[in-house]
Amino acid sequence: MAEPDRTITIKNALISSWRKPEAVELAQKLDSIGVNLFASGGTADAILDTGIKVSRLEDITGFNDLLGGRVKTLHPAVYAAILARRDDPRDIQDLEKFGLRPFDLVAVDLYPFPTDLSGEEDIPVELIDIGGVSLIRAAAKNYRFVTVLCRAELFSQTADRIVSNQGVISIDYSIRLAKATFHHTSTYDSRIAESFR
C-alpha cells in the first residue's frame, strides 16, 4: 500500500476547527511558506483576527452558514476540491470548469462530543459533528493527494514537518494520517451511538 517515492505538495489548505488557537497556529505556519488558506465560519474569523489572509468557504460555495451554523461545509464545491484525483484529467477538468482549487491539506478538529453522559437527560445533539467528519473522511479517502489532520493535537507537529520540507509531505506520512482519521471517526461515532440509551 505504501508509495514511499510519492509526495504531496501543500498549496491549498482547508481548516475547520473547534479549537481556534491550534487552528490559528497552523494557519500562521502554513502562511509562512505561502500556502493558500481556506476556512469555515468561526475558524476564518479567528485567523483573520491575526491579520493572516484566509478565504472563507462561502467564497467558494456562494452560501453563508445555514440553520444557525448546522450547515457550513456540506457543499459539492468543497468536496470536489477534496476528492479530486490529480492524475485524472476528468477530475481536473471538473475543477477548472467550476473555478475550484484542489485542497492538498484538510485540518479539522471535531466538536467535542462528551465521553461521559451520566446524569444527562438529553443527548447533546448540537455536539454531533456532521460536516467535520465528512470532511476528514473525504480527505482520508483521497490520501494520495490530500493530507488529513483529524485532531488539533496533530496541527502543530504536522505544520512543522511541512514547513521544514518546504511545503512537501510524504505519501507514507499521509497514509498514516488517513489511517488515524478512520480510527478517530470510528471511535467518535461509537461514542455517539453509545449515548442513545
N, C-alpha and C positions, 0 to 999 in steps of 0.2 A: 504493500500500500504506500510506503514512503517513497517520496520523489526527492532525494537529497540535493540534486543539482538545480532544482527549480526554486525560484524566489518570487516574492510579491513585492512590487514597489508601491509604497503607500503615497498616493497622490491626493485622494479624496477620502475623508473620514466622516462618518456619521456618529454623533454622540447623543445619547438619551439616557440620563442618569437620575435616579432618585437622590443619590448623594452628590451634591453640587461641588463641594471643594475638590473632590477627586476628579470630577469632570473638568473643572477649570484647570487643574494642574496638567491633566492630559492635553487639553487644548493648548496650553502655553508651550508645552514641549513639542507638540506636533507643528504648531505655528512657527516655532524657531527654525524648522527646516522647510518651511514653505508649503506644508500640507494644506489643502483647501478644506475648511471645516464647515460642517452642516450639523444642525442640532434642532431638537424639538423644543417647543414652548419654554418652560422654565429653565431648561438647560441652556438654551440660546440666550435667555436674559442674563443668566449668571456669567456666561462667557463674555457677552457684550459689555457687562459692567466693568470688566477688567481692561477694556479697550481693545480686545482682540477681535479681529474681523471674523464673523461667522454668518453663514446663510441660514435662514430659517427654513424648516421643511415646508412651510406653507408657500415659500417662494417656488418650490418645485411642484407642489401638488395643486396650488391655486385655492386651497381650502384652509381656513383657520381651524383651530381646535373645535370639535363639535361635542355636544352633550356635556358641557361643563368639563371638558378635558378627557372624557372617556374615549374619544376617538381623536388621536393625534397623528399616528404614524401609519395607520392602515389604509394604504393607497397604492394602486398599481405602479405609479411612477417610482415610489420608494422601493418597492420590491423588485421592480425591473432593474433598478440601479444596483441592487444587492445580488440578484440571481443571474445576471448576465454573464455568460461564458465568454471570456475574452478571445478564445480560439474558435468561436462560432460566428462566422460572418453575418448570419441572420440575426443573432442577438445584438451584435454591434450596430447593424442596420436599424434595428428597432430603437436602440438608444438614440442614435443620430436622428431618426425620424421625429422623435419627441423632444429632442434637445436635452437629453439626460447624460450626466456624467456617471460612470460606474463608481460605486463605493469600493474602496480597497480595504477599509477598516470599519468595523461596526463595533462600537463600545456602548454597552448597555448595563445599567445596574437596575435590577428588577425592584418593584415595590416590595417592601419588607413584610411579606405575609407572616404573621406570628407563628412561632413553633409551639406555643402553649396557649390553648384557648380555654383552659379550665376556668370556670366562673363566668365565661362569656355566654350571653343568651343568644346573640346573633353572630353569624359568620360575617367577618369584616369584608364584604364583597368588594368594596372600593379598593382594597389592597390585593385583589386578584389581578395580576398583571396579564394583559392580553397582548397588547401591541409589542411590549418589550420581549416577551417570549417568542412571538412571531419573528421579530427582527433577528434575534440571535440564532434561532433555528434556521432561518433562511441563509444567514451568513455562514453558519457551520456546514450546511449542505453544500455551499459553494466554496469550500475551504481551499481549493486550488487557486482561487483568485481573490478571496476575501479573508482577512484575518479577523477573528471574532474575539471580543473580550466580554465575558458574561458576568463579571463581578467587578466592583470598583477596586477591590484589592489587587486586581491584575493591571489596572490602568498605568500606574507609575512605572513599574518594572518593565512592562512591555514597551512603553513610550521610550524609556531609556535605551532599550535594545534597538528600537527603530532609529533613534537619533544617532546612536554610536555606529550604526551600519548605514548611515547616510540615506535613511528612508526605506531600507530594504529589510524584509523578514524572510526567513527560510520556509519552504513548504513543510518541512519536518515540524517546525515550531507551530505553524498554522494548523497542522493535523492534530497536534497535542491540544491546542486550544479548542478545536472543534469537538474533540472527544470530551474534554472537560465541560463544554457547553451542553452537550446532550445529557451528561450525568447531572449537571446542575438543573436543567429543566425537568428532568425526570424526578429528582428529589423535590423540587419546588411544587410540581403538580401532585406528587404523592402527599405532601403536607396539606395541600388544599383539599384533596379528596378525603383525607382522614378527618377533616374538620366537619364534614357532613355526617352528623350522627343520626 
